Amino acid sequence: MKEIAENIPGYSYGAADIVQSTVSVQDLESLKISAGFTHEDERYLRLAGEVLADQTAKIVHHWRAEIIASIPNLARHSRSPEENPLPEYLAKSNLRFEQWILDTCLRPYNQDWINYQREIALRHTTSKKNQVDGVQSTPFVPLRDVIAFIAVMNETIKPYLAAKGNSPDEVHKMHLAWCKSIQIQLALWVGTYSESGHATDNW
């Protein structure tokens, strides 16, 4: 499995202290069927991972510095309560964001992957936000913003999938597989917001 750095602060994929999700591998297989995620999608998602592997820093910079930073209601979640920048926090979370791209494309979708989706979601709720990096920022990222920003990520990933000269058909299939995966992950994140008791107050 590729990692974007030897040491990624706060990245604990597969760690023993990651609580097991109530979602099983069998549940995930049903979710894949609901999303129309096929073995072909798995193959093209792996191809996407190879294409994106050396572009993760550019992609996250695009999302965080060029888009999120210009939207106050999104930018505030990586700033202090007084709206001051938190560069160290941003740098650490950017590394995890980069790794999430590779995990999306290259990790096997097994119980460890399901469990880490729960952990990712919890780190956006009042249960765990700010704890990993020990910072003072907003207490949670509203679920509505998470859902809405998916559209931006799905749209803006396209040029990066096309950057290595793959055929238009391959780019289309990689993008379709990416979008299906993000939809599956979103379903898992929504479930975590709900089961953690924060679906209403973190909306």
N, CA and C atoms as a LAMMPS dump frame, in Angstrom:
ITEM: TIMESTEP
0
ITEM: NUMBER OF ATOMS
609
ITEM: BOX BOUNDS ff ff ff
-5.0000000000000000e+02 5.0000000000000000e+02
-5.0000000000000000e+02 5.0000000000000000e+02
-5.0000000000000000e+02 5.0000000000000000e+02
ITEM: ATOMS id mol type element x y z
1 1 1 N 0.838 -1.192 0
2 1 2 C 0 0 0
3 1 3 C 0.875 1.244 0
4 2 1 N 0.594 2.181 -0.896
5 2 2 C 1.364 3.407 -0.974
6 2 3 C 0.945 4.373 0.129
7 3 1 N 1.936 5.057 0.69
8 3 2 C 1.662 6.133 1.63
9 3 3 C 2.396 7.369 1.147
10 4 1 N 1.763 8.531 1.352
11 4 2 C 2.317 9.761 0.779
12 4 3 C 3.494 10.301 1.592
13 5 1 N 3.7 9.773 2.788
14 5 2 C 4.837 10.168 3.617
15 5 3 C 5.15 9.037 4.586
16 6 1 N 6.405 8.998 5.059
17 6 2 C 6.787 7.942 6.002
18 6 3 C 6.054 8.115 7.322
19 7 1 N 5.852 9.372 7.713
20 7 2 C 5.15 9.661 8.96
21 7 3 C 4.021 10.639 8.677
22 8 1 N 2.799 10.188 8.885
23 8 2 C 1.626 11.037 8.673
24 8 3 C 0.991 11.266 10.039
25 9 1 N 1.152 12.449 10.62
26 9 2 C 0.628 12.698 11.969
27 9 3 C -0.873 12.425 12.064
28 10 1 N -1.245 11.643 13.057
29 10 2 C -2.661 11.382 13.293
30 10 3 C -3.28 10.331 12.394
31 11 1 N -2.495 9.775 11.482
32 11 2 C -3.026 8.75 10.579
33 11 3 C -2.892 7.399 11.253
34 12 1 N -3.998 6.74 11.52
35 12 2 C -3.957 5.508 12.324
36 12 3 C -4.752 4.375 11.685
37 13 1 N -4.693 4.298 10.373
38 13 2 C -5.41 3.248 9.65
39 13 3 C -4.981 1.874 10.169
40 14 1 N -5.962 1.052 10.531
41 14 2 C -5.68 -0.307 10.964
42 14 3 C -5.158 -0.436 12.38
43 15 1 N -5.066 0.68 13.112
44 15 2 C -4.541 0.64 14.481
45 15 3 C -5.506 -0.088 15.408
46 16 1 N -4.951 -0.65 16.463
47 16 2 C -5.763 -1.445 17.394
48 16 3 C -6.788 -0.61 18.135
49 17 1 N -6.519 0.696 18.283
50 17 2 C -7.452 1.539 19.036
51 17 3 C -8.575 2.12 18.183
52 18 1 N -8.613 1.765 16.909
53 18 2 C -9.717 2.192 16.061
54 18 3 C -10.91 1.276 16.346
55 19 1 N -11.998 1.857 16.802
56 19 2 C -13.169 1.079 17.201
57 19 3 C -13.828 0.455 15.97
58 20 1 N -14.223 -0.786 16.102
59 20 2 C -14.868 -1.467 14.984
60 20 3 C -16.233 -0.867 14.696
61 21 1 N -16.504 -0.67 13.441
62 21 2 C -17.797 -0.149 13.003
63 21 3 C -18.882 -1.209 13.188
64 22 1 N -20.093 -0.739 13.328
65 22 2 C -21.236 -1.665 13.37
66 22 3 C -21.565 -2.18 11.975
67 23 1 N -20.947 -1.588 10.95
68 23 2 C -21.141 -2.027 9.569
69 23 3 C -20.168 -3.162 9.276
70 24 1 N -20.678 -4.273 8.804
71 24 2 C -19.845 -5.432 8.499
72 24 3 C -19.434 -5.423 7.027
73 25 1 N -18.525 -6.331 6.693
74 25 2 C -18.132 -6.492 5.29
75 25 3 C -19.336 -6.906 4.455
76 26 1 N -20.192 -7.73 5.02
77 26 2 C -21.402 -8.149 4.304
78 26 3 C -22.329 -6.954 4.054
79 27 1 N -22.438 -6.078 5.046
80 27 2 C -23.221 -4.854 4.87
81 27 3 C -22.633 -4.005 3.749
82 28 1 N -21.305 -3.923 3.72
83 28 2 C -20.641 -3.137 2.686
84 28 3 C -20.899 -3.721 1.304
85 29 1 N -20.904 -5.043 1.2
86 29 2 C -21.178 -5.658 -0.09
87 29 3 C -22.577 -5.283 -0.582
88 30 1 N -23.533 -5.239 0.339
89 30 2 C -24.881 -4.812 -0.039
90 30 3 C -24.892 -3.355 -0.464
91 31 1 N -24.1 -2.539 0.234
92 31 2 C -24.013 -1.113 -0.102
93 31 3 C -23.394 -0.921 -1.485
94 32 1 N -22.395 -1.736 -1.802
95 32 2 C -21.798 -1.681 -3.14
96 32 3 C -22.847 -1.971 -4.209
97 33 1 N -23.684 -2.964 -3.953
98 33 2 C -24.733 -3.299 -4.92
99 33 3 C -25.688 -2.124 -5.084
100 34 1 N -26.042 -1.5 -3.972
101 34 2 C -26.949 -0.34 -4.031
102 34 3 C -26.352 0.794 -4.852
103 35 1 N -25.031 0.966 -4.768
104 35 2 C -24.354 2.046 -5.497
105 35 3 C -23.956 1.639 -6.913
106 36 1 N -24.196 0.367 -7.273
107 36 2 C -23.797 -0.109 -8.595
108 36 3 C -22.298 -0.242 -8.742
109 37 1 N -21.6 -0.467 -7.628
110 37 2 C -20.143 -0.564 -7.617
111 37 3 C -19.751 -2.004 -7.935
112 38 1 N -19.102 -2.203 -9.078
113 38 2 C -18.812 -3.535 -9.598
114 38 3 C -17.318 -3.863 -9.531
115 39 1 N -16.983 -5.088 -9.923
116 39 2 C -15.575 -5.484 -9.999
117 39 3 C -14.83 -4.622 -11.024
118 40 1 N -15.505 -4.225 -12.069
119 40 2 C -14.879 -3.327 -13.042
120 40 3 C -14.55 -1.991 -12.386
121 41 1 N -15.449 -1.502 -11.538
122 41 2 C -15.176 -0.252 -10.821
123 41 3 C -13.951 -0.407 -9.919
124 42 1 N -13.827 -1.554 -9.267
125 42 2 C -12.653 -1.804 -8.427
126 42 3 C -11.382 -1.702 -9.257
127 43 1 N -11.42 -2.29 -10.44
128 43 2 C -10.234 -2.272 -11.311
129 43 3 C -9.89 -0.853 -11.74
130 44 1 N -10.903 -0.082 -12.106
131 44 2 C -10.636 1.282 -12.555
132 44 3 C -10.301 2.225 -11.4
133 45 1 N -10.765 1.888 -10.209
134 45 2 C -10.381 2.682 -9.042
135 45 3 C -8.901 2.46 -8.729
136 46 1 N -8.423 1.223 -8.91
137 46 2 C -6.993 0.95 -8.729
138 46 3 C -6.176 1.723 -9.764
139 47 1 N -6.663 1.757 -10.99
140 47 2 C -5.987 2.528 -12.024
141 47 3 C -5.966 4.009 -11.644
142 48 1 N -7.065 4.501 -11.123
143 48 2 C -7.126 5.894 -10.669
144 48 3 C -6.077 6.158 -9.594
145 49 1 N -5.894 5.195 -8.694
146 49 2 C -4.891 5.355 -7.654
147 49 3 C -3.493 5.506 -8.222
148 50 1 N -3.185 4.735 -9.27
149 50 2 C -1.877 4.859 -9.91
150 50 3 C -1.728 6.219 -10.588
151 51 1 N -2.8 6.676 -11.197
152 51 2 C -2.77 7.967 -11.893
153 51 3 C -2.638 9.13 -10.902
154 52 1 N -3.295 9.02 -9.77
155 52 2 C -3.344 10.123 -8.806
156 52 3 C -2.201 10.106 -7.798
157 53 1 N -1.459 9 -7.733
158 53 2 C -0.492 8.792 -6.648
159 53 3 C 0.501 9.933 -6.482
160 54 1 N 0.996 10.489 -7.572
161 54 2 C 1.972 11.581 -7.453
162 54 3 C 1.329 12.955 -7.628
163 55 1 N -0.002 12.997 -7.559
164 55 2 C -0.707 14.271 -7.708
165 55 3 C -1.487 14.667 -6.452
166 56 1 N -1.376 13.865 -5.393
167 56 2 C -2.216 14.105 -4.221
168 56 3 C -1.992 15.483 -3.6
169 57 1 N -0.747 15.93 -3.553
170 57 2 C -0.469 17.244 -2.961
171 57 3 C -1.133 18.353 -3.773
172 58 1 N -1.076 18.24 -5.099
173 58 2 C -1.713 19.237 -5.962
174 58 3 C -3.23 19.242 -5.768
175 59 1 N -3.8 18.051 -5.665
176 59 2 C -5.253 17.938 -5.527
177 59 3 C -5.714 18.555 -4.213
178 60 1 N -5.043 18.201 -3.125
179 60 2 C -5.44 18.731 -1.815
180 60 3 C -5.208 20.228 -1.74
181 61 1 N -4.13 20.708 -2.344
182 61 2 C -3.904 22.162 -2.398
183 61 3 C -5.043 22.844 -3.151
184 62 1 N -5.461 22.233 -4.243
185 62 2 C -6.581 22.758 -5.029
186 62 3 C -7.836 22.847 -4.164
187 63 1 N -8.14 21.752 -3.472
188 63 2 C -9.352 21.723 -2.646
189 63 3 C -9.267 22.675 -1.454
190 64 1 N -8.127 22.654 -0.743
191 64 2 C -8.036 23.402 0.511
192 64 3 C -7.685 24.87 0.271
193 65 1 N -6.654 25.118 -0.547
194 65 2 C -6.147 26.486 -0.702
195 65 3 C -6.897 27.299 -1.75
196 66 1 N -7.398 26.622 -2.787
197 66 2 C -8.02 27.351 -3.881
198 66 3 C -9.548 27.37 -3.802
199 67 1 N -10.128 26.424 -3.095
200 67 2 C -11.595 26.37 -3.012
201 67 3 C -12.07 26.617 -1.58
202 68 1 N -11.719 25.737 -0.669
203 68 2 C -12.207 25.854 0.706
204 68 3 C -11.791 27.181 1.333
205 69 1 N -10.545 27.594 1.107
206 69 2 C -10.051 28.832 1.72
207 69 3 C -10.854 30.057 1.303
208 70 1 N -11.514 29.975 0.15
209 70 2 C -12.292 31.122 -0.343
210 70 3 C -13.756 31.062 0.081
211 71 1 N -14.126 30.018 0.839
212 71 2 C -15.507 29.853 1.294
213 71 3 C -15.503 29.929 2.822
214 72 1 N -15.868 31.066 3.405
215 72 2 C -15.732 31.255 4.853
216 72 3 C -16.364 30.167 5.709
217 73 1 N -17.55 29.682 5.319
218 73 2 C -18.211 28.688 6.168
219 73 3 C -17.521 27.323 6.121
220 74 1 N -16.627 27.132 5.152
221 74 2 C -15.819 25.91 5.11
222 74 3 C -14.427 26.152 5.69
223 75 1 N -13.843 27.294 5.366
224 75 2 C -12.477 27.593 5.809
225 75 3 C -12.355 27.647 7.323
226 76 1 N -13.418 28.046 7.997
227 76 2 C -13.355 28.224 9.451
228 76 3 C -13.048 26.933 10.202
229 77 1 N -13.298 25.796 9.575
230 77 2 C -13.111 24.525 10.271
231 77 3 C -11.641 24.137 10.443
232 78 1 N -10.744 24.837 9.786
233 78 2 C -9.313 24.607 9.997
234 78 3 C -8.638 25.861 10.552
235 79 1 N -9.439 26.75 11.15
236 79 2 C -8.921 27.963 11.77
237 79 3 C -9.328 28.007 13.235
238 80 1 N -8.751 28.95 13.956
239 80 2 C -9.065 29.107 15.374
240 80 3 C -10.452 29.719 15.522
241 81 1 N -11.021 29.706 16.738
242 81 2 C -12.328 30.343 16.946
243 81 3 C -12.331 31.822 16.591
244 82 1 N -11.135 32.459 16.606
245 82 2 C -11.025 33.877 16.238
246 82 3 C -10.745 34.053 14.751
247 83 1 N -10.838 32.933 13.986
248 83 2 C -10.63 32.935 12.53
249 83 3 C -9.168 33.117 12.138
250 84 1 N -8.254 32.837 13.056
251 84 2 C -6.831 32.926 12.734
252 84 3 C -6.357 31.619 12.102
253 85 1 N -5.411 31.695 11.181
254 85 2 C -4.897 30.47 10.548
255 85 3 C -4.224 29.559 11.567
256 86 1 N -4.312 28.281 11.306
257 86 2 C -3.623 27.257 12.11
258 86 3 C -2.763 26.431 11.154
259 87 1 N -1.629 26.988 10.72
260 87 2 C -0.84 26.339 9.653
261 87 3 C -0.378 24.926 9.975
262 88 1 N -0.005 24.669 11.237
263 88 2 C 0.454 23.323 11.586
264 88 3 C -0.69 22.322 11.502
265 89 1 N -1.845 22.724 11.982
266 89 2 C -3.047 21.885 11.904
267 89 3 C -3.399 21.604 10.447
268 90 1 N -3.332 22.632 9.628
269 90 2 C -3.659 22.48 8.212
270 90 3 C -2.673 21.542 7.528
271 91 1 N -1.391 21.7 7.84
272 91 2 C -0.377 20.853 7.211
273 91 3 C -0.583 19.381 7.564
274 92 1 N -0.878 19.104 8.846
275 92 2 C -1.095 17.722 9.266
276 92 3 C -2.349 17.131 8.638
277 93 1 N -3.424 17.898 8.657
278 93 2 C -4.672 17.374 8.098
279 93 3 C -4.588 17.245 6.58
280 94 1 N -3.789 18.101 5.941
281 94 2 C -3.591 17.974 4.493
282 94 3 C -2.919 16.643 4.149
283 95 1 N -1.946 16.24 4.953
284 95 2 C -1.283 14.952 4.71
285 95 3 C -2.285 13.806 4.822
286 96 1 N -3.153 13.884 5.817
287 96 2 C -4.168 12.832 5.964
288 96 3 C -5.158 12.874 4.805
289 97 1 N -5.473 14.065 4.333
290 97 2 C -6.37 14.237 3.19
291 97 3 C -5.748 13.592 1.95
292 98 1 N -4.451 13.821 1.753
293 98 2 C -3.754 13.201 0.63
294 98 3 C -3.815 11.675 0.727
295 99 1 N -3.55 11.163 1.927
296 99 2 C -3.554 9.722 2.097
297 99 3 C -4.941 9.144 1.878
298 100 1 N -5.965 9.908 2.25
299 100 2 C -7.338 9.451 2.025
300 100 3 C -7.598 9.199 0.537
301 101 1 N -7.014 10.013 -0.341
302 101 2 C -7.179 9.8 -1.786
303 101 3 C -6.639 8.426 -2.167
304 102 1 N -5.443 8.106 -1.687
305 102 2 C -4.852 6.799 -1.999
306 102 3 C -5.622 5.665 -1.342
307 103 1 N -6.079 5.883 -0.101
308 103 2 C -6.863 4.841 0.563
309 103 3 C -8.157 4.563 -0.185
310 104 1 N -8.754 5.615 -0.73
311 104 2 C -9.98 5.461 -1.512
312 104 3 C -9.753 4.561 -2.719
313 105 1 N -8.602 4.75 -3.353
314 105 2 C -8.357 4.041 -4.614
315 105 3 C -7.663 2.69 -4.457
316 106 1 N -6.812 2.568 -3.454
317 106 2 C -5.902 1.424 -3.429
318 106 3 C -6.097 0.457 -2.27
319 107 1 N -6.751 0.879 -1.214
320 107 2 C -6.966 -0.029 -0.085
321 107 3 C -8.033 -1.07 -0.421
322 108 1 N -7.875 -2.298 0.084
323 108 2 C -8.984 -3.26 -0.034
324 108 3 C -10.122 -2.8 0.86
325 109 1 N -11.345 -2.934 0.369
326 109 2 C -12.507 -2.495 1.143
327 109 3 C -12.928 -3.613 2.101
328 110 1 N -12.137 -3.755 3.155
329 110 2 C -12.371 -4.789 4.152
330 110 3 C -12.826 -4.15 5.458
331 111 1 N -12.793 -4.9 6.566
332 111 2 C -13.289 -4.351 7.832
333 111 3 C -12.422 -3.194 8.327
334 112 1 N -11.115 -3.267 8.11
335 112 2 C -10.253 -2.15 8.5
336 112 3 C -10.644 -0.876 7.77
337 113 1 N -10.948 -1.001 6.487
338 113 2 C -11.353 0.164 5.696
339 113 3 C -12.681 0.716 6.216
340 114 1 N -13.627 -0.158 6.496
341 114 2 C -14.913 0.274 7.04
342 114 3 C -14.711 0.984 8.378
343 115 1 N -13.893 0.382 9.24
344 115 2 C -13.648 0.972 10.555
345 115 3 C -13.044 2.369 10.441
346 116 1 N -12.141 2.541 9.461
347 116 2 C -11.502 3.856 9.344
348 116 3 C -12.445 4.902 8.765
349 117 1 N -13.43 4.47 7.989
350 117 2 C -14.45 5.425 7.552
351 117 3 C -15.193 5.982 8.767
352 118 1 N -15.452 5.114 9.739
353 118 2 C -16.088 5.563 10.982
354 118 3 C -15.204 6.57 11.699
355 119 1 N -13.911 6.271 11.763
356 119 2 C -12.97 7.164 12.431
357 119 3 C -12.899 8.522 11.727
358 120 1 N -12.857 8.513 10.406
359 120 2 C -12.836 9.769 9.641
360 120 3 C -14.059 10.607 9.965
361 121 1 N -15.223 9.971 9.963
362 121 2 C -16.455 10.711 10.25
363 121 3 C -16.454 11.258 11.673
364 122 1 N -16.037 10.443 12.647
365 122 2 C -16.005 10.897 14.038
366 122 3 C -15.108 12.111 14.213
367 123 1 N -14.031 12.17 13.442
368 123 2 C -13.106 13.296 13.538
369 123 3 C -13.689 14.582 12.956
370 124 1 N -14.867 14.47 12.358
371 124 2 C -15.579 15.657 11.87
372 124 3 C -16.736 16.045 12.788
373 125 1 N -16.986 15.24 13.815
374 125 2 C -18.083 15.506 14.753
375 125 3 C -17.528 16 16.085
376 126 1 N -18.442 16.419 16.969
377 126 2 C -18.014 16.885 18.288
378 126 3 C -17.398 15.769 19.116
379 127 1 N -17.544 14.527 18.693
380 127 2 C -16.929 13.421 19.423
381 127 3 C -15.407 13.479 19.384
382 128 1 N -14.827 13.852 18.206
383 128 2 C -13.375 13.728 18.075
384 128 3 C -12.692 14.864 17.323
385 129 1 N -13.449 15.831 16.79
386 129 2 C -12.775 16.894 16.037
387 129 3 C -11.799 17.648 16.945
388 130 1 N -10.643 17.948 16.415
389 130 2 C -9.571 18.698 17.092
390 130 3 C -8.733 17.845 18.044
391 131 1 N -9.224 16.681 18.431
392 131 2 C -8.521 15.883 19.439
393 131 3 C -7.197 15.321 18.938
394 132 1 N -7.194 14.843 17.71
395 132 2 C -5.991 14.191 17.184
396 132 3 C -4.808 15.143 17.16
397 133 1 N -5.054 16.4 16.788
398 133 2 C -3.967 17.373 16.667
399 133 3 C -3.894 18.327 17.855
400 134 1 N -4.808 18.196 18.798
401 134 2 C -4.767 19.03 19.99
402 134 3 C -4.881 20.506 19.718
403 135 1 N -5.838 20.889 18.878
404 135 2 C -6.005 22.294 18.515
405 135 3 C -7.362 22.82 18.979
406 136 1 N -7.498 24.129 18.909
407 136 2 C -8.771 24.781 19.163
408 136 3 C -9.31 25.289 17.835
409 137 1 N -10.374 24.707 17.377
410 137 2 C -11.016 25.136 16.137
411 137 3 C -12.514 24.955 16.325
412 138 1 N -13.266 24.951 15.231
413 138 2 C -14.703 24.711 15.345
414 138 3 C -14.946 23.341 15.962
415 139 1 N -16.013 23.157 16.727
416 139 2 C -16.234 21.874 17.411
417 139 3 C -16.644 20.737 16.491
418 140 1 N -17.135 21.061 15.295
419 140 2 C -17.532 20.017 14.353
420 140 3 C -17.653 20.609 12.953
421 141 1 N -17.647 19.73 11.957
422 141 2 C -17.94 20.126 10.571
423 141 3 C -19.37 19.686 10.298
424 142 1 N -20.265 20.618 9.996
425 142 2 C -21.657 20.227 9.761
426 142 3 C -21.781 19.166 8.671
427 143 1 N -22.615 18.194 8.928
428 143 2 C -22.825 17.12 7.961
429 143 3 C -23.273 17.673 6.618
430 144 1 N -24.079 18.717 6.634
431 144 2 C -24.564 19.292 5.37
432 144 3 C -23.41 19.806 4.512
433 145 1 N -22.357 20.342 5.15
434 145 2 C -21.206 20.816 4.385
435 145 3 C -20.406 19.651 3.818
436 146 1 N -20.295 18.579 4.583
437 146 2 C -19.603 17.385 4.092
438 146 3 C -20.309 16.857 2.852
439 147 1 N -21.63 16.739 2.944
440 147 2 C -22.415 16.224 1.816
441 147 3 C -22.284 17.129 0.6
442 148 1 N -22.388 18.438 0.816
443 148 2 C -22.351 19.38 -0.307
444 148 3 C -20.989 19.405 -0.992
445 149 1 N -19.909 19.308 -0.214
446 149 2 C -18.575 19.432 -0.807
447 149 3 C -18.183 18.207 -1.624
448 150 1 N -18.874 17.106 -1.429
449 150 2 C -18.625 15.921 -2.254
450 150 3 C -18.755 16.257 -3.735
451 151 1 N -19.753 17.082 -4.069
452 151 2 C -19.959 17.455 -5.477
453 151 3 C -18.729 18.162 -6.041
454 152 1 N -18.105 19.007 -5.236
455 152 2 C -16.909 19.734 -5.669
456 152 3 C -15.738 18.777 -5.879
457 153 1 N -15.535 17.878 -4.937
458 153 2 C -14.426 16.923 -5.074
459 153 3 C -14.612 16.033 -6.303
460 154 1 N -15.827 15.571 -6.511
461 154 2 C -16.077 14.698 -7.656
462 154 3 C -15.846 15.411 -8.974
463 155 1 N -16.243 16.674 -9.041
464 155 2 C -16.077 17.432 -10.283
465 155 3 C -14.614 17.787 -10.533
466 156 1 N -13.916 18.23 -9.511
467 156 2 C -12.553 18.729 -9.7
468 156 3 C -11.506 17.636 -9.791
469 157 1 N -11.854 16.395 -9.511
470 157 2 C -10.892 15.302 -9.642
471 157 3 C -10.678 14.936 -11.116
472 158 1 N -11.616 15.309 -11.956
473 158 2 C -11.562 14.887 -13.365
474 158 3 C -10.262 15.247 -14.077
475 159 1 N -9.805 16.512 -14.025
476 159 2 C -8.573 16.849 -14.745
477 159 3 C -7.36 16.049 -14.273
478 160 1 N -7.329 15.697 -13.03
479 160 2 C -6.202 14.913 -12.5
480 160 3 C -6.246 13.476 -13.005
481 161 1 N -7.438 12.947 -13.185
482 161 2 C -7.572 11.601 -13.744
483 161 3 C -7.159 11.571 -15.213
484 162 1 N -7.277 12.716 -15.872
485 162 2 C -6.939 12.812 -17.296
486 162 3 C -5.501 13.261 -17.538
487 163 1 N -4.75 13.497 -16.464
488 163 2 C -3.444 14.147 -16.594
489 163 3 C -2.328 13.247 -17.105
490 164 1 N -2.546 11.937 -17.144
491 164 2 C -1.465 11.026 -17.52
492 164 3 C -1.648 10.399 -18.892
493 165 1 N -2.584 10.937 -19.678
494 165 2 C -2.741 10.481 -21.045
495 165 3 C -3.587 9.248 -21.238
496 166 1 N -4.349 8.865 -20.239
497 166 2 C -5.271 7.734 -20.423
498 166 3 C -6.36 8.102 -21.411
499 167 1 N -6.954 7.11 -22.024
500 167 2 C -7.982 7.356 -23.024
501 167 3 C -9.212 7.989 -22.374
502 168 1 N -10.004 8.727 -23.16
503 168 2 C -11.233 9.299 -22.606
504 168 3 C -12.137 8.258 -21.953
505 169 1 N -12.184 7.048 -22.519
506 169 2 C -13.015 5.995 -21.935
507 169 3 C -12.471 5.572 -20.577
508 170 1 N -11.149 5.44 -20.464
509 170 2 C -10.541 5.075 -19.187
510 170 3 C -10.774 6.167 -18.141
511 171 1 N -10.627 7.416 -18.559
512 171 2 C -10.849 8.539 -17.635
513 171 3 C -12.293 8.534 -17.141
514 172 1 N -13.22 8.305 -18.069
515 172 2 C -14.637 8.251 -17.693
516 172 3 C -14.897 7.134 -16.682
517 173 1 N -14.32 5.971 -16.929
518 173 2 C -14.556 4.831 -16.037
519 173 3 C -13.87 5.022 -14.691
520 174 1 N -12.69 5.641 -14.693
521 174 2 C -12.022 5.949 -13.428
522 174 3 C -12.858 6.943 -12.621
523 175 1 N -13.386 7.935 -13.301
524 175 2 C -14.182 8.95 -12.61
525 175 3 C -15.472 8.355 -12.074
526 176 1 N -16.099 7.502 -12.838
527 176 2 C -17.332 6.857 -12.392
528 176 3 C -17.069 6 -11.156
529 177 1 N -15.958 5.255 -11.181
530 177 2 C -15.605 4.414 -10.029
531 177 3 C -15.317 5.273 -8.807
532 178 1 N -14.602 6.376 -9.005
533 178 2 C -14.322 7.309 -7.913
534 178 3 C -15.625 7.817 -7.3
535 179 1 N -16.538 8.286 -8.127
536 179 2 C -17.799 8.852 -7.639
537 179 3 C -18.617 7.819 -6.862
538 180 1 N -18.619 6.579 -7.343
539 180 2 C -19.351 5.533 -6.629
540 180 3 C -18.726 5.266 -5.264
541 181 1 N -17.403 5.245 -5.224
542 181 2 C -16.728 5.024 -3.952
543 181 3 C -17.037 6.146 -2.965
544 182 1 N -16.992 7.376 -3.425
545 182 2 C -17.263 8.506 -2.534
546 182 3 C -18.708 8.452 -2.042
547 183 1 N -19.614 8.017 -2.893
548 183 2 C -21.016 7.881 -2.474
549 183 3 C -21.149 6.822 -1.37
550 184 1 N -20.419 5.729 -1.514
551 184 2 C -20.428 4.681 -0.494
552 184 3 C -19.84 5.218 0.81
553 185 1 N -18.719 5.92 0.714
554 185 2 C -18.104 6.481 1.913
555 185 3 C -19.028 7.487 2.588
556 186 1 N -19.703 8.295 1.783
557 186 2 C -20.63 9.27 2.341
558 186 3 C -21.741 8.575 3.122
559 187 1 N -22.24 7.481 2.574
560 187 2 C -23.276 6.719 3.274
561 187 3 C -22.769 6.238 4.63
562 188 1 N -21.517 5.794 4.673
563 188 2 C -20.931 5.341 5.933
564 188 3 C -20.729 6.506 6.9
565 189 1 N -20.297 7.651 6.389
566 189 2 C -20.093 8.819 7.251
567 189 3 C -21.41 9.296 7.862
568 190 1 N -22.458 9.338 7.039
569 190 2 C -23.771 9.749 7.545
570 190 3 C -24.21 8.818 8.667
571 191 1 N -23.973 7.52 8.471
572 191 2 C -24.32 6.556 9.504
573 191 3 C -23.581 6.821 10.799
574 192 1 N -22.302 7.184 10.697
575 192 2 C -21.512 7.472 11.894
576 192 3 C -22.013 8.725 12.595
577 193 1 N -22.312 9.771 11.84
578 193 2 C -22.894 10.968 12.448
579 193 3 C -24.147 10.588 13.231
580 194 1 N -24.955 9.698 12.658
581 194 2 C -26.221 9.312 13.289
582 194 3 C -25.996 8.459 14.535
583 195 1 N -25.155 7.444 14.4
584 195 2 C -24.976 6.516 15.523
585 195 3 C -24.222 7.152 16.675
586 196 1 N -23.438 8.204 16.392
587 196 2 C -22.714 8.886 17.46
588 196 3 C -23.604 9.887 18.194
589 197 1 N -24.85 10.01 17.744
590 197 2 C -25.789 10.914 18.399
591 197 3 C -25.65 12.357 17.976
592 198 1 N -24.906 12.606 16.877
593 198 2 C -24.66 13.98 16.474
594 198 3 C -25.344 14.362 15.158
595 199 1 N -26.217 13.503 14.665
596 199 2 C -26.86 13.784 13.379
597 199 3 C -27.646 15.083 13.409
598 200 1 N -28.279 15.388 14.542
599 200 2 C -29.103 16.592 14.634
600 200 3 C -28.278 17.824 14.996
601 201 1 N -27.503 17.743 16.106
602 201 2 C -26.789 18.932 16.552
603 201 3 C -25.577 19.238 15.681
604 202 1 N -25.094 18.272 14.898
605 202 2 C -23.969 18.526 13.988
606 202 3 C -24.427 18.69 12.539
607 203 1 N -25.724 18.829 12.329
608 203 2 C -26.225 19.016 10.972
609 203 3 C -25.829 20.371 10.417
